Amino acid sequence: MVHAEGYAGDPERLEAPGAAPEALRVPLLSSCERLRALDPDYPRIYAVAWMAREPRRRWWPLAAVLSEERLEQMHHRMTGELGSGDLAAAQVVIMVVHAVVGRVAALIALEGRAWDPGMDNLWLHYDSDGGIDWAGVVDPALRVLHGDPAARAPRTVVLPCEQALIVWTAHRCQRTLEPVFERIADFTGVSPERMWAMVGESVLGTAAYVPQLAGCDDTAALRRGRGLLDAFAQAGLPVRGRASHIRLRWRQEWRSPVVAPAIIPASA
């Protein structure tokens, strides 16, 4: 059984330097302090906000994409900016995948923790250009492992092992992304295979890159990244294909962009 790594049982890790005492009651806040510190120039790239502390300006629930044309409008705007429907479609998928999978994969890689990436829990934030630059959660509860000091804190759910954490996260991401991918496929012609391959690329790239940003050993991160990829694959999702090797079903007049995924060593 794999327990939480990187804490050494030190309860001081619950609260990041400079974090408010509220972080002791809401461990999500201290985890997101660490995620924001990964790239001080772009602190929102991996962290999420707790919606109880945010004004609603520019925020909207992810579930709205199923009943409103938010992604369609984003795609239309990006097509005009990029001059290419296929590149615009790839950008829309990348933003959605990062919001749902990439951010929580970063926390799993670094701390063996996960917030709930469920459809009903995620909100997205528009940047000034109408893209997605941030994500938020309604319920700040974290899934954590035995040995994590946050296991003693409120707003946590303790899972028995790392595999349970990873399988739960993959299932929640799958339930969120399946209807969103179906919607995107309807208005772009992008195949689900292509979109799930981009999920795989997001997991692999995050597991390889985030430890470099954090300046920490990558052994646990790579193992967790492989585990998350395995969980998606075992659910029957085609996350292991290289995007450039997949036969894509785009609208006939478009050509697919090529994205080279990061590779996690088999020995990780």
N, C-alpha and C positions, 0 to 999 in steps of 0.2 A: 504494500500500500504506500502510495506516495503522499506525503503531507506537504504543508505549505513550506516553500523554500525561500530563502532570502530574509527571513525574520529572526532566525535563531532564538525564537521564543521571547523576543524583546518587545514588551508592550509599548515602549517609546515609539516604535515604528507606526503605531496607530495614528500619531499626529505628526504631520510634516512640519518642518521648521516654519514658523510664522503663521501656521494655520490657526484658525479660531478654535476655541474649546468645543464648539459645536461638532468638530470633526471627531471627537471622542464618542459622540452620540450617533453620528452619521458617518460611518467609515468610508462611504463613497467619497466624501469630501477630501479626505487625506489621500486616497488613491488618485483622485483627479488632480490634486496638487502635484503629485509625482508625474502624472501624464503630461500636465502642462509644462513641467520643467524639462521635458525631453527636447523641446524645441522652443526656447524662449521667444524667438522671433515670430513663431506661429503657435501660440499656446493652445489654440482650440483644435489643433489637428487630430489629437487622439482623445482628449478629455471629453466628458459630457457635462452638461449642466443639470442641476436638480431644479425641476420646473417650479417647485414651491418657492424658489428664491428669484425667479425670473419674471420680468414683465412680459406680456404676450406680444409685444411689437415684433414683427417679422418671424414669429414662431407659429408653427402649424403642426397638427398631429399627422404622423406618417399615414395613419388610416385614411386621411383625406384623399390620398392618391387614388383610392378605389372608387370614389364617388365624384371627384372633381378633376379638372384637367390640368393639374399643377405640373405634372411631369411632361405632358404634351406641350404646354406653354414653354417650359424650360427647353425642350428639344427644339421647338420652332425658333426660339430666340438664339440658341447656340448654332443652329444651322445657318442662320443669317450671319452670325459672327465668324464662324469657321469656314463657311462656304462649302460645307460637306455634310450631308445627312448622316453618313456612316460615322464620321468623327463625332458629330453631335450626339448620336445614339450611344456611342462608347462612353462619352463624358457623362451622360445621364446615368448609365449603368454603374460606372465607376463611383459616382457620388453616392448612389443608393447603397452599393455594396460596402463602401467604406463606412457609411453611417451605421449600417446594421451589423456588419461582421468585423470590419477592420478595427474599429475602435475597441470593441469588447475583446477582440483577439489580442490587442496590445496589452490590456490589463491581465488577461490570462497568462500571456507570455512572461510578464514582469513579476506578477504577484500571486498567480494562481487564484485569482478572484474573478467574478463576473457579475455585472448587473444583468437585469432581465432585458434581452433584446427583442421582446415580444412586440407585435404590432400595436397593442393597446398601451404599451408603456413608452414608446418612442415619439419624440417630437423633433422636428427639423427646423433649422434657422436659415433664412435667406441672407446672403450677403448683399452688398450694394448693387451687384450686377445681376441679382436674381438667381445665383447658384446656391448651393448648400455649403455652408462653412462651419456648421456646428450642429450638434445633436444634444438632446436633453432626455431625461427620464422622469416619469411621474412618480414612480415608486423607487426610492433610492436603495432599497434592500440589496445587499450583495450576497451572492453564494460564495462561501469560503470553505477552506479545508480545516480539518483538525490540525492543531499546531499553530494556526494563524491567531495572533492575539485578538483580532477582530471577532473571533468566535465567541468572545465573552461580552461583546458589545450589542446594543440594540440594533435593529434593522439589519440583521444578518441571518442567513440560513446556512447551517453547517452541513456540508455533504461529506459522505464517508471517505471518498478517495478522489484523486485527480481524474480518473476515468469517468466517474459519475458527474463531475463538474463539466467536463468536456462534452459528454454525450448530451447532457441537459442543454448546454449552450447551443450545440449544433441543432438540436431539435427545435429550439425556440427560433433560431435564425431561419431554419427551413420553413417553419410555419409562417414566418413574416415575409420571406422573400418569394415564396411560390406565387401568391396572388399578385404581388407587385411585378414579378417577371412576366406573368401572363398579360398584365396590362401593358407593359413596355413592348412586349412582342406584338401586341395588337396594332400599335401605332408606329412602330419602327421596322417591323419585319425581322428583328434580331431573334435568332433561335435561342431557346432555353439552354442548349448545350454551350453556346458561346457565353451566356451570362453565368452559368455555374462554373465554367472554366475560369472566369474572372474572379469568382469567389475563391477558388483554389489559389489563384495568383495573389489575391489579397492576404490570405492566411500565410502563405509561404513568405511573401515579402515582409509582412509585419514581424513574423517570428525571427527572420534573419536580421532585420534592420533595427528594430526597437532596442535590443540589447546593446547595439553599437551606440545608439543615442544615449542610453542610460549609463554606459561605461561599466557594464557588469558582464559576468560570465554568461555565455549563451547556451549552456548545456540544458538547463531547464526550459528555456524559451523554445529551443529547437524541438525538444521532446514534446512539449505541449502543442506546438504548431503541427507536428506530425500527427499527434493524437487527434487534433481537431479536424485535420484533413481526412484521417481515417474514419472519423465518426460521420462526416458528410458522405464519404464514399460508401460506407456500410449501409447508409440510408438509401442507397441507389442513385445518388446524385453524381453527375459526371464532372467532378471537380479536379480530376487528375489530368485531364487533357490539356495539352498546350494549345492556346488559342489559335496559333498560326497553323496547327495541324488539324483543326476541326473543320469539317465541311459545313460551311455556314449557310443558313437560309435567310439571306437578306433580300430586300427588294432587288429586282433584277438589275436596275441601273446603278446600284451601289456596289462598292467593293469593301471588304472588311479590313480594318486596321490590324496590324500585327503587334502583339504585345508579348514580349519574352518574359516568362515567369522566373522568379528567383527559385533556386533549388536548395532544398534542405538535404544535407548529407545523410545517407542511409544509416550512418553510424551514430547520428545525433540521438 
